[in-house]
Amino acid sequence: MNLMYASTRDANVKVTASQAILKGLSDDGVLFVPLQIPALDSSLKELSQMTYQETAYAVMKLFFTDFTEQELKDCIQAAYDSKFDTPEIAPLAEADGAYYLELFHGPTIAFKDMALSILPHLMITSARKNEVRNEIVILTATSGDTGKAALAGFADVKGTKIIVFYPKNGVSPIQEKQMVTQKGANTHVVGIHGNFDQAQTGVKQMFADKALEQELAACGYQFSSANSINIGRLVPQIVYYVYAYARLLAKGDIQDGENINVVVPTGNFGNILAAYYAKQMGLPIAKLICASNENKVLYDFFQTGAYNKNRTFMLTSSPSMDILISSNLERLIYRIAGNDSKQNAAFMKQLTEDGIYEISDAMREELKDFYGNYASEEETAQTIKELYEKTGYVLDTHTAVAASVFQKYRAAANDQTKTVIASTASPFKFTRSVMHAVDPSYDGRGDFELADALEQLANVKMPQAIEEIRTAEILHHTECEVAEMSDIVKKFLGVSGHLE
Ligand SMILES: *Cc1c(COP(=O)(O)O)cnc(C)c1O
C-alpha cells in the first residue's frame, strides 16, 4: 500500500509521493501532506549504527513508498557525497550546554543544501516513474539562500533546467556573487529591477499562465518548483533529526529512549515541521522550540492561538527568517484540525482576506509540545559575542536567534533536557553581521577581508564556497524589468524564436 498525499484544502485530491514531488503544489495551488505520518521501523539502537545515507534511506523509504529501493538509494548516494565537506554530512558540535547540529556543510553553506541536494534527483526519478517526457524547468524567486542552493543542486542534472530570479539590489554581495558565478550549462540567473515580492509574484504568475504552459509543452518543457513547500524538500529534513538523536545515543550522551529537546530558528516553518514529523514518527523529542527574530508572528501565535500577519515587516540580520506568512504552518494547522481540509481551508481564507485567523482551544491543546519565543537584534548579537568569548565557537545570526531563545527557555522552564539546536548557516555566509557582533571595530572592512578575519578568530578553515567565489568568473549578466520575466524565460528556452 502506497502512502498517499492529499491537498491541505481539498480531501478529494490524492496523489503518490512521486506525483507530489513532480508537481510541487497541487492544482488548486496549495500544499500536499502525507495522509499519515509513518512510524520509524528501525530501533533507535539500529539507527545509532547507521551512516547519514543509511539513516536517510530508513526515513525516506517510509514516505516515498512508490520509489523502489534502488531508485531511492541512487538519489541518496548522488546527494550526500563529497559535495559535503565532512563524511558525517551533519556533524554535532557541543558548546555551552547545547548540541549544535551543523546543517551547513554542503556546497552553499546553509541548511537549504540538506534538501536541495537531493530534490533534483527525486524530481527526475519522479518524472521517469510518471512517464513525463518533457524537460523540467525549475523556476525560482529568491531572496538569497534558496536560489544558490537550488542552482547548485540542479546544475548539470540531465533533464532539467533552472532559472533563478533575484532582486538586483536586494541580496548581499556574497549572495549575489555566489549566484552569478554558478557553473552548469542548464543554469540561468537573472537580476530583476524590483524587490523580492515582485520576483515571487512574477514567478507565481508564470506558474498560473495556461497559455505559457501550452507554448512550453509544445517545445517539450514543463515548469516545476524547488521552493520549500515541495514535499520533496520537507521529508529529507526529517532525516537529520533522527541522525542527531542516533549520534547522541551512539556517543553515550543519552540513554536509549531518553527525550531530547530541539530548537529551530524558524522562517517558513519547514525545518521545525520536519522536527515535528520526526517526533510523530516516534523519535523521543519532548519540546519543539520555535525561535523567531523580530518578525515574531509565530511567537505571538503560540502565545495567543491567533495568527496575525497584520504588522510591520522588519529587516533583520537573519534575513532568511524575515517572513510574515510561514507557508508550512498550514501543514501543522491541517494536522491539528484532525486532517480536516475544510476547516483548514476556512482558516487560510481568513488569512488571505483579513490577515488573521484564530484556532480553537482543542487545537491549541495539540500544540502543547511547542514553545515559541523570539530574540531581538541586540540579543542576537549579544549571543554571538558571549558564546564566542566563553567557548570560541562562532554562530551565524540565524543560529544565534535559536541560541538566545534556548537560553530564555532554560531560564523560564528550568528544564535540563539535553538539547539539539539546528545550526542553519555557516557564520561565513553572514560575515558582516557576525563580525560586527563580535567587535564593531571590524565594520568598514571588505567582505573577503572579513572572511579572512573570521577564519583567524573562529579557528575554522574558510569554506570552499567562499574561497571559490573570491576569484570565480562572473557567468551570468542578465538583468530585466519585472514585466519582462516571462519573455526572458522564453528566450532562455528558445521558445519564441530569438535565441540568445
Ligand atoms: C531558510 C532558512 C531558515 C528558516 O528555515 P524555515 O524552514 O524557512 O523555517 C533559517 N536559517 C537559515 C540560514 C535559512 O536559510
The ligand as an SDF file (V2000), in Angstrom:
LIG
                    3D

 15 15  0  0  0  0  0  0  0  0999 V2000
   15.6870   29.2250    5.2700 C   0  0  0  0  0  0  0  0  0  0  0  0
   16.4840   29.4660    6.4960 C   0  0  0  0  0  0  0  0  0  0  0  0
   15.8940   29.4520    7.7860 C   0  0  0  0  0  0  0  0  0  0  0  0
   14.4160   29.2490    8.0100 C   0  0  0  0  0  0  0  0  0  0  0  0
   14.0140   27.9210    7.7590 O   0  0  0  0  0  0  0  0  0  0  0  0
   12.4580   27.5930    7.5440 P   0  0  0  0  0  0  0  0  0  0  0  0
   12.4350   26.1540    7.1470 O   0  0  0  0  0  0  0  0  0  0  0  0
   12.0060   28.5100    6.4410 O   0  0  0  0  0  0  0  0  0  0  0  0
   11.7610   27.8590    8.8210 O   0  0  0  0  0  0  0  0  0  0  0  0
   16.7100   29.6500    8.8850 C   0  0  0  0  0  0  0  0  0  0  0  0
   18.0370   29.8890    8.7400 N   0  0  0  0  0  0  0  0  0  0  0  0
   18.6280   29.9140    7.5220 C   0  0  0  0  0  0  0  0  0  0  0  0
   20.0850   30.2100    7.4340 C   0  0  0  0  0  0  0  0  0  0  0  0
   17.8850   29.7110    6.3560 C   0  0  0  0  0  0  0  0  0  0  0  0
   18.4870   29.7600    5.1540 O   0  0  0  0  0  0  0  0  0  0  0  0
  1  2  1  0
  2  3  1  0
  2 14  2  0
  3  4  1  0
  3 10  2  0
  4  5  1  0
  5  6  1  0
  6  7  2  0
  6  8  1  0
  6  9  1  0
 10 11  1  0
 11 12  2  0
 12 13  1  0
 12 14  1  0
 14 15  1  0
M  END
$$$$
